[in-house]
Amino acid sequence: MAVAICSVVGASAQCSTENKVVPAEGETLKYGAYFNWGAIWVKGGEAIFKAEHVGNYLHFAVSAYSMPKWRWIYDLNTSIDAYMNRTNMKPVSYASNTFEDKRVKHEKISFLNGKLKYQTWNDSLQNMYTVEVDHPDCSYDLLNAVYAARNVDYSKFKIGEKIPFNVFFTEKMSSIMGEVLGKETIKVRSGKSYNCLKCKSNSVANSIFDPKHPVYVWITDDDRHIPVMVDCKIKLGSIKVYLEE
């Protein structure tokens, strides 16, 4: 889950209304999340992002999970599905199922006629919560936001120029300010190097992130804008996320 959050937070961008190049049919990206454990970094989780074309829609799917050897510390298994209109890049729906340390949570978001309908419940359906709210233009759920941000033409923005973005997360709409800091060549843990744009943004309130520290993400310096590395602080330490495949 942290991979998805970091990717959108770090690659924040203004509203994208034209599907230019992202994503290619069948694109699959695998990430490894490494957590700071004292003086060493350990691989605590993995996430796989998949994209496909379904008629006039883009379907995005993410599966994220903690590594078996570390589940005694933190047990996470989540699946997310989201749909976006291929023509205007507007979000259509989002659904997630999360098992986290013996707690189960289901979420569903629907975008209809300028309204955002949010629902959450557990397996028993006894604690279902539903809210319907207006939302500003260029608003996204967590997963659709990742791909909308990748589809922005960053060459139109100056270094350090603030780029606003609206994401519905943790049951409310959050305003995020991102910026491109410059260009860097990044070598990931596999040894492969990528020419990247280094981006920065504020953290999302009421999330796992430490609000005192920004989130940094490096995306490929080409039309695809694939997140390659993320570096962020959480309330209990640090996370680094690397593109693996």
N, C-alpha and C positions, 0 to 999 in steps of 0.2 A: 504494500500500500504506500509505503514511503516513497517508492520509486515514482509512482504516478503523481503524488503530491509534489515532490521535488521537481519533476519535469515541468509541470505546468507553472509552478511558482517561479522557477528560474527563467522560464522561457516566455514570460508574460508578454502580451502584445495587444495592440488595438484590434478592433473588430475586423474580421476577414470575411468578405462577402463573395469572394470568387475562388472556386476550387482550381488552383493552378497546377500543382504537381504532386500534392501530398494527399493521401499516400498511394503508392503503387498497389495494384491488386495483389493480394497474398503476402504483403510485407509482414515479416515476423522479426521482432527484436527481442533479444534476451539480455537481461541485466542481472548483475550480482550486487547485492547490498552488503557492505562491510561496516562493521561496528567497532568502535574503539573500545578495546578491553585492556585497560591499563596502558602498558607500553606497546601493545601489539594490536593489529587489526585482524579481525576474524570475519569470515563470510557467514553472515547470519541469515540471509534470505535470498531468494531469486524472484524475478518477475518476468513474464512473457507477454509482450504486446503483439496482437495480431489485427490485421485490417483486411477487409474484403469489400467488394462492390456488390450490393444487393439491389438490383433495379435502380431506382433513382436515389438510393440511399447508400451511405457509407456505414458499415458495421465495424465497430471496434470492440475488441475483447481483451481483457487482462486477467491473468491468473497470477497471484502472488502468494508466497508461502515461506514460512521460516524453515531453515534447514533442520532435518531430524535430530541432529546431535545437540541442537540448542533449544529444542522445544520445551525442555524442562525449565528454561528461563523465560522464554516468550514464545507462545504457540499461536501462530497466525496462519489462516488459510482463507483467502478471499477470491471471489470471481466477480468481474464487472463486465457488463455489456452496455454499449451505448450506440445510438443511431443518430446520424446527421444527414441533412439534405445535401446531396452532391452538388446541386446547382448554386445555392446561395450560402452554403456552409452554416446554416442555422441548426442548432441542436433540436432533436426530436424527443429523445427519451434516454434515460439512464436507469440501470438496475444493478444492485450489488447484493451479494450474499457473503457475509463475513462471520467466520468463527475465530474468536480471539480470546485466548485464555479461558476456555469453557463457556464463554458468552456468545450467543448467536444474535446477529442483527441483520435484518433485511431492509433495503432502502429502494425507493422507486421515485423517479422524477419525470414529470411529463411537461412539455412546453406546448401550450395551446392558446392561440389568439392573444398573445401578450401576457398570458398568465403562466405562472409556474406552480404546479401542484406537486407537493412533496409528501411522501408517506414512508413511515418506518414502523417496523413491528418485529417481534421475536417469534419463535416457532409456535408458541401457544396462541398467538393472535389476540391475547388478552390486553396487551399494552399498545395497540395500534394508535399512532399519532398521525394526523393529517392536517396539512395547512396549505392554503392557496394564496399566493401573493403576486402582486405586480412585480415586474423585474425590469431593470434598465436595458436599453439596447446593448448589444454585444455582451450578453450574459451567457454563461455556460455552466454545465455541470463539470465535475472534476475531469472525466475522461475526454469528453468532447473538446474541452479547453486545451488539452495537450495537442491535439491535431490542428485545431484552429490556430494556435500559436505558431506551430511549425509552418503554416501556410502564409505567414505574413512576410512581406518584402522588407527586410530589415535594412536594406541599403537606403531606404527613404528616411531613416532616422539618424540623427547626429549622435556621436559618441556621448554618452551620459544623458541623452534626452529621455525624459520620463515617458513611459508608455503605460497607460492605464488598462486595466483588465478587471472584469467582474466574474467571480466564481462562486457558485452556490456550494457551500461546504460546511459541515458540522451544523446543519439545520438553519443556516442563514447565508445571506449574500455578503461576500467579502470583497473589498476593493483592494487590488494589488497594483503596486507601481513597480514596473520593471525598467531596466535600462541595459543597453549594450555597452560594455566597458572597453572593448577592443578585440584584437585578433591574437590568438595563441595557437601553438602546435602542442597537442596533448597526446601523450603516450599512455595507453590504458594497460591494465595488468597483463593482457595477452602479449604485450610488446608492440602492438600495432599503433601507428601514429595517425592522427587526424588533424587537418587544418580546421580550426574552430573559431567561432565567435564566443567570447566570454560574456555571460549575462549575469545580472544581479537583481534581486528584488527583496522586498520586505517579507517577513514570515506571515503565515495565515494565523489569525488570532484563534485561541482556544483549540489549537492543534498540538501535535507532538513536538513542534518546533520551538526552539528557544526564541521568544520575541525580541530579545536583545541583539540577535545576530541575523545578518542577511543570509539569503540562500544564493549560492553560486551554481551555475550550470554552464557547461560548454556544449554548444551545438555545432554541427558540421557547417562550415562556411561554403555552402552550396544551396541549391534550391530545395533540398530535402530537409535541412535543419534537424537532423537526427540528434537527439540528446546523446552525448558521448560520456560525459562525466558530471556528477553532481557532488557538491561538498556543502554540508549544512550541519548546524548544531541542533541537537535535540535536548530536551530537559535533563536527560540522563547521560549525555555524552556527545558523540559525533557520529555522523554517517557519511560514507563515501559510496557512491553508486557508479558502477562502470558498465559500459556496453561490452558484452561478451561475445555475442554472435549476431 
